[in-house]
Amino acid sequence: MNRILLLFLSISSLAFGQIRESRKIIIINNTDTTILSTDTESMDSLIEINMKSMYGIGSEINQGTKDMRVEVFIDSVFNGMDRSVLIMEEPADTMRVKMGNKRIVVIEKEISGGKDNRKIIIDEDVTDRGRHNDDDWGDNNMYRDSDGIMYGGEHASWAGFGIGLNSFMNTNDQFASEADAPFLVLDYAKSLNFQFNVWEKRFPIYKEYVGVTTGLGFQWNRYGLEKNVDVLANADSIYALNNSTVNYSKNVLRSTYVQIPLLLEFNSNKDESKNWHLSLGVVGGVRIASSWKTKWEVDGKPLKARTKDDFNFNSLSANAYAQIGYGNVGIFVQYGLTNVFRADKGPELSPVSGGLIFNF
């Protein structure tokens, strides 16, 4: 458990360690230049304040006939770039100025014929990729709506916490019975599946609507045994013996896997809070722990024991995975493409589980 916690903390620090980094905002208003510094959390509100200041929101706007374009560059360094390239003196359609792989905000104001038209284009693309593309295909989740507004969003549905029930399927793709594995008859109230998926990365195929997602997570399987048996394993097999000495109040086989998904995801809406999503794919795993845990009482005194062993659980796993949901809540189902136990080392059973997942 300590190793898992250490791995989780390391991943979390890598994933979220940039949150408090400072950011530089360079504002060009015709020939005037302003440089501001802020942290990431305050950046959006600071941009909003400057937008209102530029456009005189909240006060009377001096109507004029001169066209004006204002460019706001975030996390950008000019490096000798000719500023005249960035300032347009004639009316133009919405334009994205691209500077390497930096995040760009373009604010455009056009006054002509006494009509005041304002457009705010926000490019939320802060990535390490070395290219930009205005096409809808593969543009790192960026697209424009009918008003020319630039939106972004991950729209992945992997990272989060899930809880469900575990079961076994036999070679006929039916739920396993006592005939398939006499000592592995499950108590479903104690046969639980827990998932904690800590990281996700989406690669868009078509805007927010279609993409491929991968990531990293952990899966804990609990198999509550209904019969009062002692679980044993050797190099040849896993097996059990009836225990007539004590009566177990808890008799659970457990396994833990690190898991990596490869999912094709479909979304119905660019607004994640109103989005129906469907994910289909495969989740691979590597076993990092397994044990057998029991609890019982002797003369009213509670006792417990835990035996660490591989119990011939499969070292590698592969599960067909499906998830459907709305917003940040989904229902998942997964079916084992590999057996629970190593070949010829235990009953030939496939794992199956399903439940709820709450996405971050």
C-alpha positions as CSV (number, residue, x, y, z in Angstrom):
1,M,0.0,0.0,0.0
2,N,2.9,2.4,0.7
3,R,4.3,1.8,-2.7
4,I,0.9,2.5,-4.3
5,L,0.6,5.7,-2.3
6,L,4.1,6.8,-3.3
7,L,3.4,6.1,-7.0
8,F,0.1,8.0,-6.7
9,L,1.8,11.0,-5.1
10,S,4.5,11.1,-7.7
11,I,1.9,11.0,-10.5
12,S,-0.2,13.7,-8.9
13,S,2.8,16.0,-8.4
14,L,3.7,15.6,-12.1
15,A,0.1,16.2,-13.2
16,F,-0.7,19.1,-11.0
17,G,2.7,20.6,-10.2
18,Q,2.3,23.4,-12.7
19,I,-0.9,24.9,-11.2
20,R,0.8,27.7,-9.3
21,E,3.3,28.7,-12.0
22,S,3.4,32.4,-12.9
23,R,2.2,33.6,-16.2
24,K,3.1,36.7,-18.3
25,I,0.4,38.6,-20.2
26,I,1.5,41.0,-22.9
27,I,-1.2,43.4,-24.1
28,I,-0.8,45.4,-27.4
29,N,-3.4,48.1,-27.8
30,N,-2.6,49.8,-31.1
31,T,0.9,51.3,-30.3
32,D,0.6,50.9,-26.5
33,T,2.1,47.8,-24.8
34,T,1.3,46.6,-21.3
35,I,3.1,43.7,-19.6
36,L,1.4,42.0,-16.6
37,S,2.4,39.0,-14.4
38,T,0.0,36.8,-12.5
39,D,-0.4,33.2,-11.4
40,T,-2.6,30.7,-13.2
41,E,-5.5,30.9,-10.9
42,S,-5.8,34.7,-11.2
43,M,-5.1,34.8,-14.9
44,D,-8.7,34.5,-16.2
45,S,-10.0,37.2,-13.9
46,L,-7.1,39.6,-14.8
47,I,-7.8,39.0,-18.5
48,E,-11.5,39.8,-18.0
49,I,-10.7,43.1,-16.2
50,N,-8.4,44.2,-19.0
51,M,-10.9,43.3,-21.6
52,K,-13.5,45.5,-19.9
53,S,-11.0,48.3,-19.6
54,M,-10.1,48.1,-23.3
55,Y,-13.7,48.2,-24.4
56,G,-15.0,50.7,-21.8
57,I,-17.5,48.3,-20.5
58,G,-19.4,49.9,-17.6
59,S,-18.9,53.4,-19.0
60,E,-19.7,55.3,-22.2
61,I,-17.8,54.2,-25.2
62,N,-16.3,56.8,-27.4
63,Q,-17.7,56.0,-30.7
64,G,-15.2,56.5,-33.6
65,T,-14.7,55.5,-37.1
66,K,-11.2,54.1,-36.8
67,D,-10.8,50.3,-36.9
68,M,-8.9,48.8,-34.0
69,R,-7.5,45.4,-33.3
70,V,-6.2,44.4,-29.9
71,E,-4.1,41.3,-29.4
72,V,-3.5,39.7,-26.0
73,F,-0.7,37.1,-25.8
74,I,-0.4,34.8,-22.8
75,D,2.8,32.9,-22.1
76,S,4.4,34.5,-25.1
77,V,7.7,36.1,-25.7
78,F,8.2,38.3,-28.7
79,N,11.9,37.3,-29.4
80,G,12.4,40.2,-31.8
81,M,9.1,39.7,-33.7
82,D,8.1,42.8,-35.7
83,R,5.2,44.2,-33.9
84,S,3.6,45.6,-37.0
85,V,2.9,42.0,-38.0
86,L,0.5,41.8,-35.0
87,I,-1.5,45.0,-35.5
88,M,-4.0,45.2,-38.3
89,E,-5.1,48.7,-39.5
90,E,-7.8,47.6,-41.9
91,P,-10.9,45.6,-41.1
92,A,-10.4,41.9,-41.4
93,D,-12.2,38.7,-40.6
94,T,-11.4,36.8,-37.4
95,M,-7.7,35.9,-37.4
96,R,-5.6,33.6,-35.2
97,V,-2.1,34.8,-34.6
98,K,0.2,31.8,-34.0
99,M,3.4,32.0,-32.0
100,G,5.0,28.6,-31.7
101,N,3.1,26.4,-29.2
102,K,2.0,29.3,-27.0
103,R,-1.5,30.1,-25.7
104,I,-3.1,33.0,-27.5
105,V,-6.0,35.2,-26.9
106,V,-7.2,37.5,-29.7
107,I,-9.6,40.3,-29.0
108,E,-11.0,42.0,-32.1
109,K,-13.0,45.2,-32.3
110,E,-14.3,46.6,-35.5
111,I,-16.1,49.9,-35.8
112,S,-17.5,50.8,-39.2
113,G,-20.6,52.7,-40.4
114,G,-21.5,53.6,-36.8
115,K,-21.9,50.0,-35.9
116,D,-19.8,48.5,-33.1
117,N,-18.9,44.8,-33.6
118,R,-16.9,43.0,-31.0
119,K,-15.4,39.5,-31.1
120,I,-13.5,37.7,-28.4
121,I,-11.6,34.7,-29.5
122,I,-10.0,32.6,-26.7
123,D,-7.6,29.8,-27.6
124,E,-7.1,27.6,-24.6
125,D,-4.5,25.5,-26.3
126,V,-1.6,25.2,-23.8
127,T,0.3,22.1,-25.0
128,D,3.8,21.0,-25.9
129,R,3.0,20.1,-29.4
130,G,4.9,21.9,-32.1
131,R,2.1,22.6,-34.6
132,H,-1.2,24.5,-34.9
133,N,-4.0,23.6,-37.2
134,D,-7.2,25.4,-38.0
135,D,-8.8,22.2,-39.3
136,D,-11.5,20.5,-37.3
137,W,-9.6,17.3,-37.5
138,G,-6.9,16.6,-34.8
139,D,-6.7,20.2,-33.6
140,N,-6.0,19.2,-30.0
141,N,-9.7,19.7,-28.9
142,M,-9.9,23.2,-30.4
143,Y,-12.7,24.4,-32.7
144,R,-14.7,27.5,-33.5
145,D,-18.5,27.7,-33.2
146,S,-20.8,29.6,-35.6
147,D,-19.9,32.9,-34.0
148,G,-16.1,32.4,-34.4
149,I,-15.6,31.7,-30.7
150,M,-12.7,29.4,-30.0
151,Y,-13.4,26.7,-27.4
152,G,-11.4,23.9,-25.8
153,G,-12.1,20.9,-23.6
154,E,-10.7,17.5,-22.8
155,H,-14.0,15.6,-22.9
156,A,-12.3,12.5,-21.7
157,S,-14.2,10.2,-19.3
158,W,-11.5,8.1,-17.7
159,A,-10.1,9.9,-14.7
160,G,-12.3,9.4,-11.6
161,F,-13.5,7.1,-8.9
162,G,-15.5,4.0,-9.6
163,I,-17.3,1.4,-7.5
164,G,-19.1,-1.8,-8.7
165,L,-19.7,-5.5,-8.2
166,N,-17.4,-8.4,-9.2
167,S,-18.4,-11.7,-10.6
168,F,-17.0,-14.6,-12.7
169,M,-18.0,-16.0,-16.1
170,N,-17.4,-19.6,-17.1
171,T,-16.2,-20.8,-20.5
172,N,-19.8,-20.8,-21.8
173,D,-20.0,-17.0,-21.1
174,Q,-22.5,-17.7,-18.3
175,F,-22.2,-16.5,-14.7
176,A,-20.1,-19.1,-12.8
177,S,-21.9,-21.6,-10.6
178,E,-20.7,-23.9,-7.8
179,A,-20.1,-26.6,-10.5
180,D,-17.5,-24.3,-12.2
181,A,-15.5,-23.5,-9.0
182,P,-16.9,-25.1,-5.7
183,F,-14.8,-23.0,-3.3
184,L,-15.2,-19.7,-5.3
185,V,-19.0,-19.3,-4.8
186,L,-19.2,-15.5,-4.3
187,D,-21.0,-13.5,-1.7
188,Y,-21.9,-10.5,-4.0
189,A,-22.4,-8.1,-1.1
190,K,-18.7,-8.5,-0.4
191,S,-17.4,-8.9,-3.9
192,L,-16.6,-5.3,-4.9
193,N,-14.6,-3.6,-7.6
194,F,-12.9,-0.2,-6.8
195,Q,-11.2,1.9,-9.4
196,F,-9.2,5.1,-8.9
197,N,-8.1,6.5,-12.3
198,V,-5.6,9.3,-11.6
199,W,-4.6,10.5,-15.1
200,E,-6.1,10.8,-18.6
201,K,-5.0,12.1,-22.0
202,R,-7.3,12.5,-25.0
203,F,-6.2,12.6,-28.6
204,P,-9.0,14.2,-30.7
205,I,-10.1,12.8,-34.0
206,Y,-13.0,15.2,-34.7
207,K,-13.4,18.2,-32.4
208,E,-14.8,17.3,-29.0
209,Y,-17.1,14.7,-30.5
210,V,-14.7,11.8,-31.3
211,G,-11.4,11.0,-29.8
212,V,-9.0,8.4,-28.4
213,T,-8.2,8.4,-24.7
214,T,-5.5,6.7,-22.6
215,G,-4.4,7.2,-19.0
216,L,-3.4,5.5,-15.8
217,G,-5.4,4.1,-12.9
218,F,-5.6,1.5,-10.2
219,Q,-8.1,-1.3,-9.8
220,W,-8.9,-3.2,-6.5
221,N,-10.8,-6.5,-6.8
222,R,-12.5,-8.1,-3.8
223,Y,-14.0,-11.6,-4.1
224,G,-16.0,-12.4,-1.0
225,L,-16.3,-16.2,-0.5
226,E,-19.6,-17.6,0.6
227,K,-18.2,-20.9,1.9
228,N,-16.2,-21.3,5.1
229,V,-12.9,-22.4,3.5
230,D,-9.2,-21.8,3.8
231,V,-7.7,-20.7,0.5
232,L,-4.3,-22.2,-0.4
233,A,-2.0,-22.2,-3.4
234,N,1.1,-23.9,-4.6
235,A,3.1,-23.9,-7.8
236,D,0.5,-26.1,-9.5
237,S,-2.9,-24.6,-8.5
238,I,-5.1,-22.6,-6.2
239,Y,-7.4,-24.7,-4.0
240,A,-9.3,-24.6,-0.7
241,L,-10.0,-26.8,2.4
242,N,-13.1,-26.6,4.5
243,N,-12.5,-25.1,7.9
244,S,-14.5,-26.8,10.7
245,T,-12.7,-25.0,13.5
246,V,-13.8,-21.4,13.2
247,N,-16.6,-19.6,11.4
248,Y,-15.3,-16.8,9.2
249,S,-17.3,-13.5,9.2
250,K,-15.1,-12.3,6.4
251,N,-13.4,-14.5,3.8
252,V,-12.0,-12.4,0.9
253,L,-9.6,-12.9,-2.0
254,R,-8.1,-9.6,-3.2
255,S,-6.0,-8.5,-6.2
256,T,-4.7,-5.1,-7.2
257,Y,-3.8,-4.0,-10.7
258,V,-2.3,-0.9,-12.3
259,Q,-4.4,-0.3,-15.4
260,I,-3.9,1.6,-18.7
261,P,-6.9,2.1,-21.1
262,L,-7.1,2.6,-24.8
263,L,-10.6,3.9,-25.5
264,L,-12.5,5.3,-28.4
265,E,-14.8,8.0,-27.0
266,F,-17.9,9.7,-28.5
267,N,-19.5,12.9,-27.1
268,S,-22.8,14.6,-27.9
269,N,-22.1,18.1,-26.7
270,K,-19.2,20.6,-26.6
271,D,-20.4,21.6,-23.1
272,E,-19.1,18.8,-20.8
273,S,-21.7,19.5,-18.1
274,K,-24.5,18.7,-20.7
275,N,-22.7,16.0,-22.6
276,W,-23.6,12.4,-23.1
277,H,-20.5,10.2,-23.6
278,L,-19.8,6.7,-24.7
279,S,-16.4,5.0,-24.3
280,L,-15.5,1.7,-25.9
281,G,-12.1,-0.1,-25.8
282,V,-9.7,-2.2,-23.9
283,V,-8.1,-1.8,-20.5
284,G,-4.8,-3.6,-19.8
285,G,-3.4,-4.2,-16.3
286,V,-0.4,-5.4,-14.4
287,R,-0.9,-7.1,-11.0
288,I,1.0,-5.4,-8.2
289,A,-0.6,-7.1,-5.1
290,S,-2.8,-10.0,-4.0
291,S,-3.9,-11.5,-0.7
292,W,-6.4,-13.6,1.3
293,K,-8.0,-11.9,4.3
294,T,-10.2,-13.5,7.0
295,K,-12.0,-12.4,10.2
296,W,-13.6,-14.5,12.9
297,E,-14.2,-14.6,16.6
298,V,-13.0,-16.8,19.4
299,D,-14.8,-16.5,22.8
300,G,-16.2,-13.1,21.7
301,K,-12.7,-11.8,20.8
302,P,-12.4,-10.6,17.2
303,L,-9.4,-12.0,15.3
304,K,-8.2,-11.5,11.7
305,A,-5.5,-12.7,9.4
306,R,-4.0,-11.8,6.1
307,T,-1.9,-14.0,3.8
308,K,0.1,-12.3,1.0
309,D,0.6,-14.5,-2.0
310,D,0.0,-14.4,-5.7
311,F,-2.6,-17.2,-5.4
312,N,-1.9,-17.9,-9.1
313,F,-3.8,-14.7,-10.1
314,N,-2.9,-13.7,-13.6
315,S,0.0,-11.3,-13.7
316,L,-1.4,-9.5,-16.7
317,S,-5.0,-8.6,-17.4
318,A,-7.0,-7.3,-20.4
319,N,-10.6,-6.2,-20.1
320,A,-13.1,-5.2,-22.8
321,Y,-14.5,-1.9,-21.4
322,A,-17.6,0.2,-22.0
323,Q,-18.9,3.3,-20.3
324,I,-21.9,5.5,-20.9
325,G,-22.8,8.5,-18.9
326,Y,-24.0,12.1,-18.7
327,G,-21.8,14.9,-17.4
328,N,-19.4,13.6,-14.8
329,V,-21.4,10.4,-13.9
330,G,-21.3,7.2,-15.8
331,I,-22.0,3.5,-15.8
332,F,-19.2,1.1,-16.7
333,V,-19.0,-2.6,-17.6
334,Q,-15.9,-4.6,-18.2
335,Y,-15.4,-8.2,-19.3
336,G,-12.2,-10.1,-18.9
337,L,-10.4,-11.1,-22.1
338,T,-7.9,-12.9,-19.9
339,N,-8.7,-15.4,-17.1
340,V,-8.7,-14.6,-13.4
341,F,-6.0,-17.3,-12.8
342,R,-3.0,-18.5,-14.7
343,A,-3.6,-21.2,-17.3
344,D,-4.0,-24.6,-15.7
345,K,-3.3,-23.1,-12.3
346,G,-6.9,-22.6,-11.2
347,P,-10.5,-22.6,-12.4
348,E,-11.0,-21.3,-16.0
349,L,-13.0,-18.2,-15.1
350,S,-13.2,-14.7,-16.7
351,P,-13.7,-11.6,-14.5
352,V,-16.7,-9.4,-15.1
353,S,-17.6,-6.2,-13.2
354,G,-19.9,-3.2,-13.5
355,G,-20.9,-0.2,-11.5
356,L,-20.8,3.6,-11.3
357,I,-17.9,5.9,-12.1
358,F,-17.6,9.6,-11.0
359,N,-15.3,11.5,-13.3
360,F,-13.0,14.3,-12.2
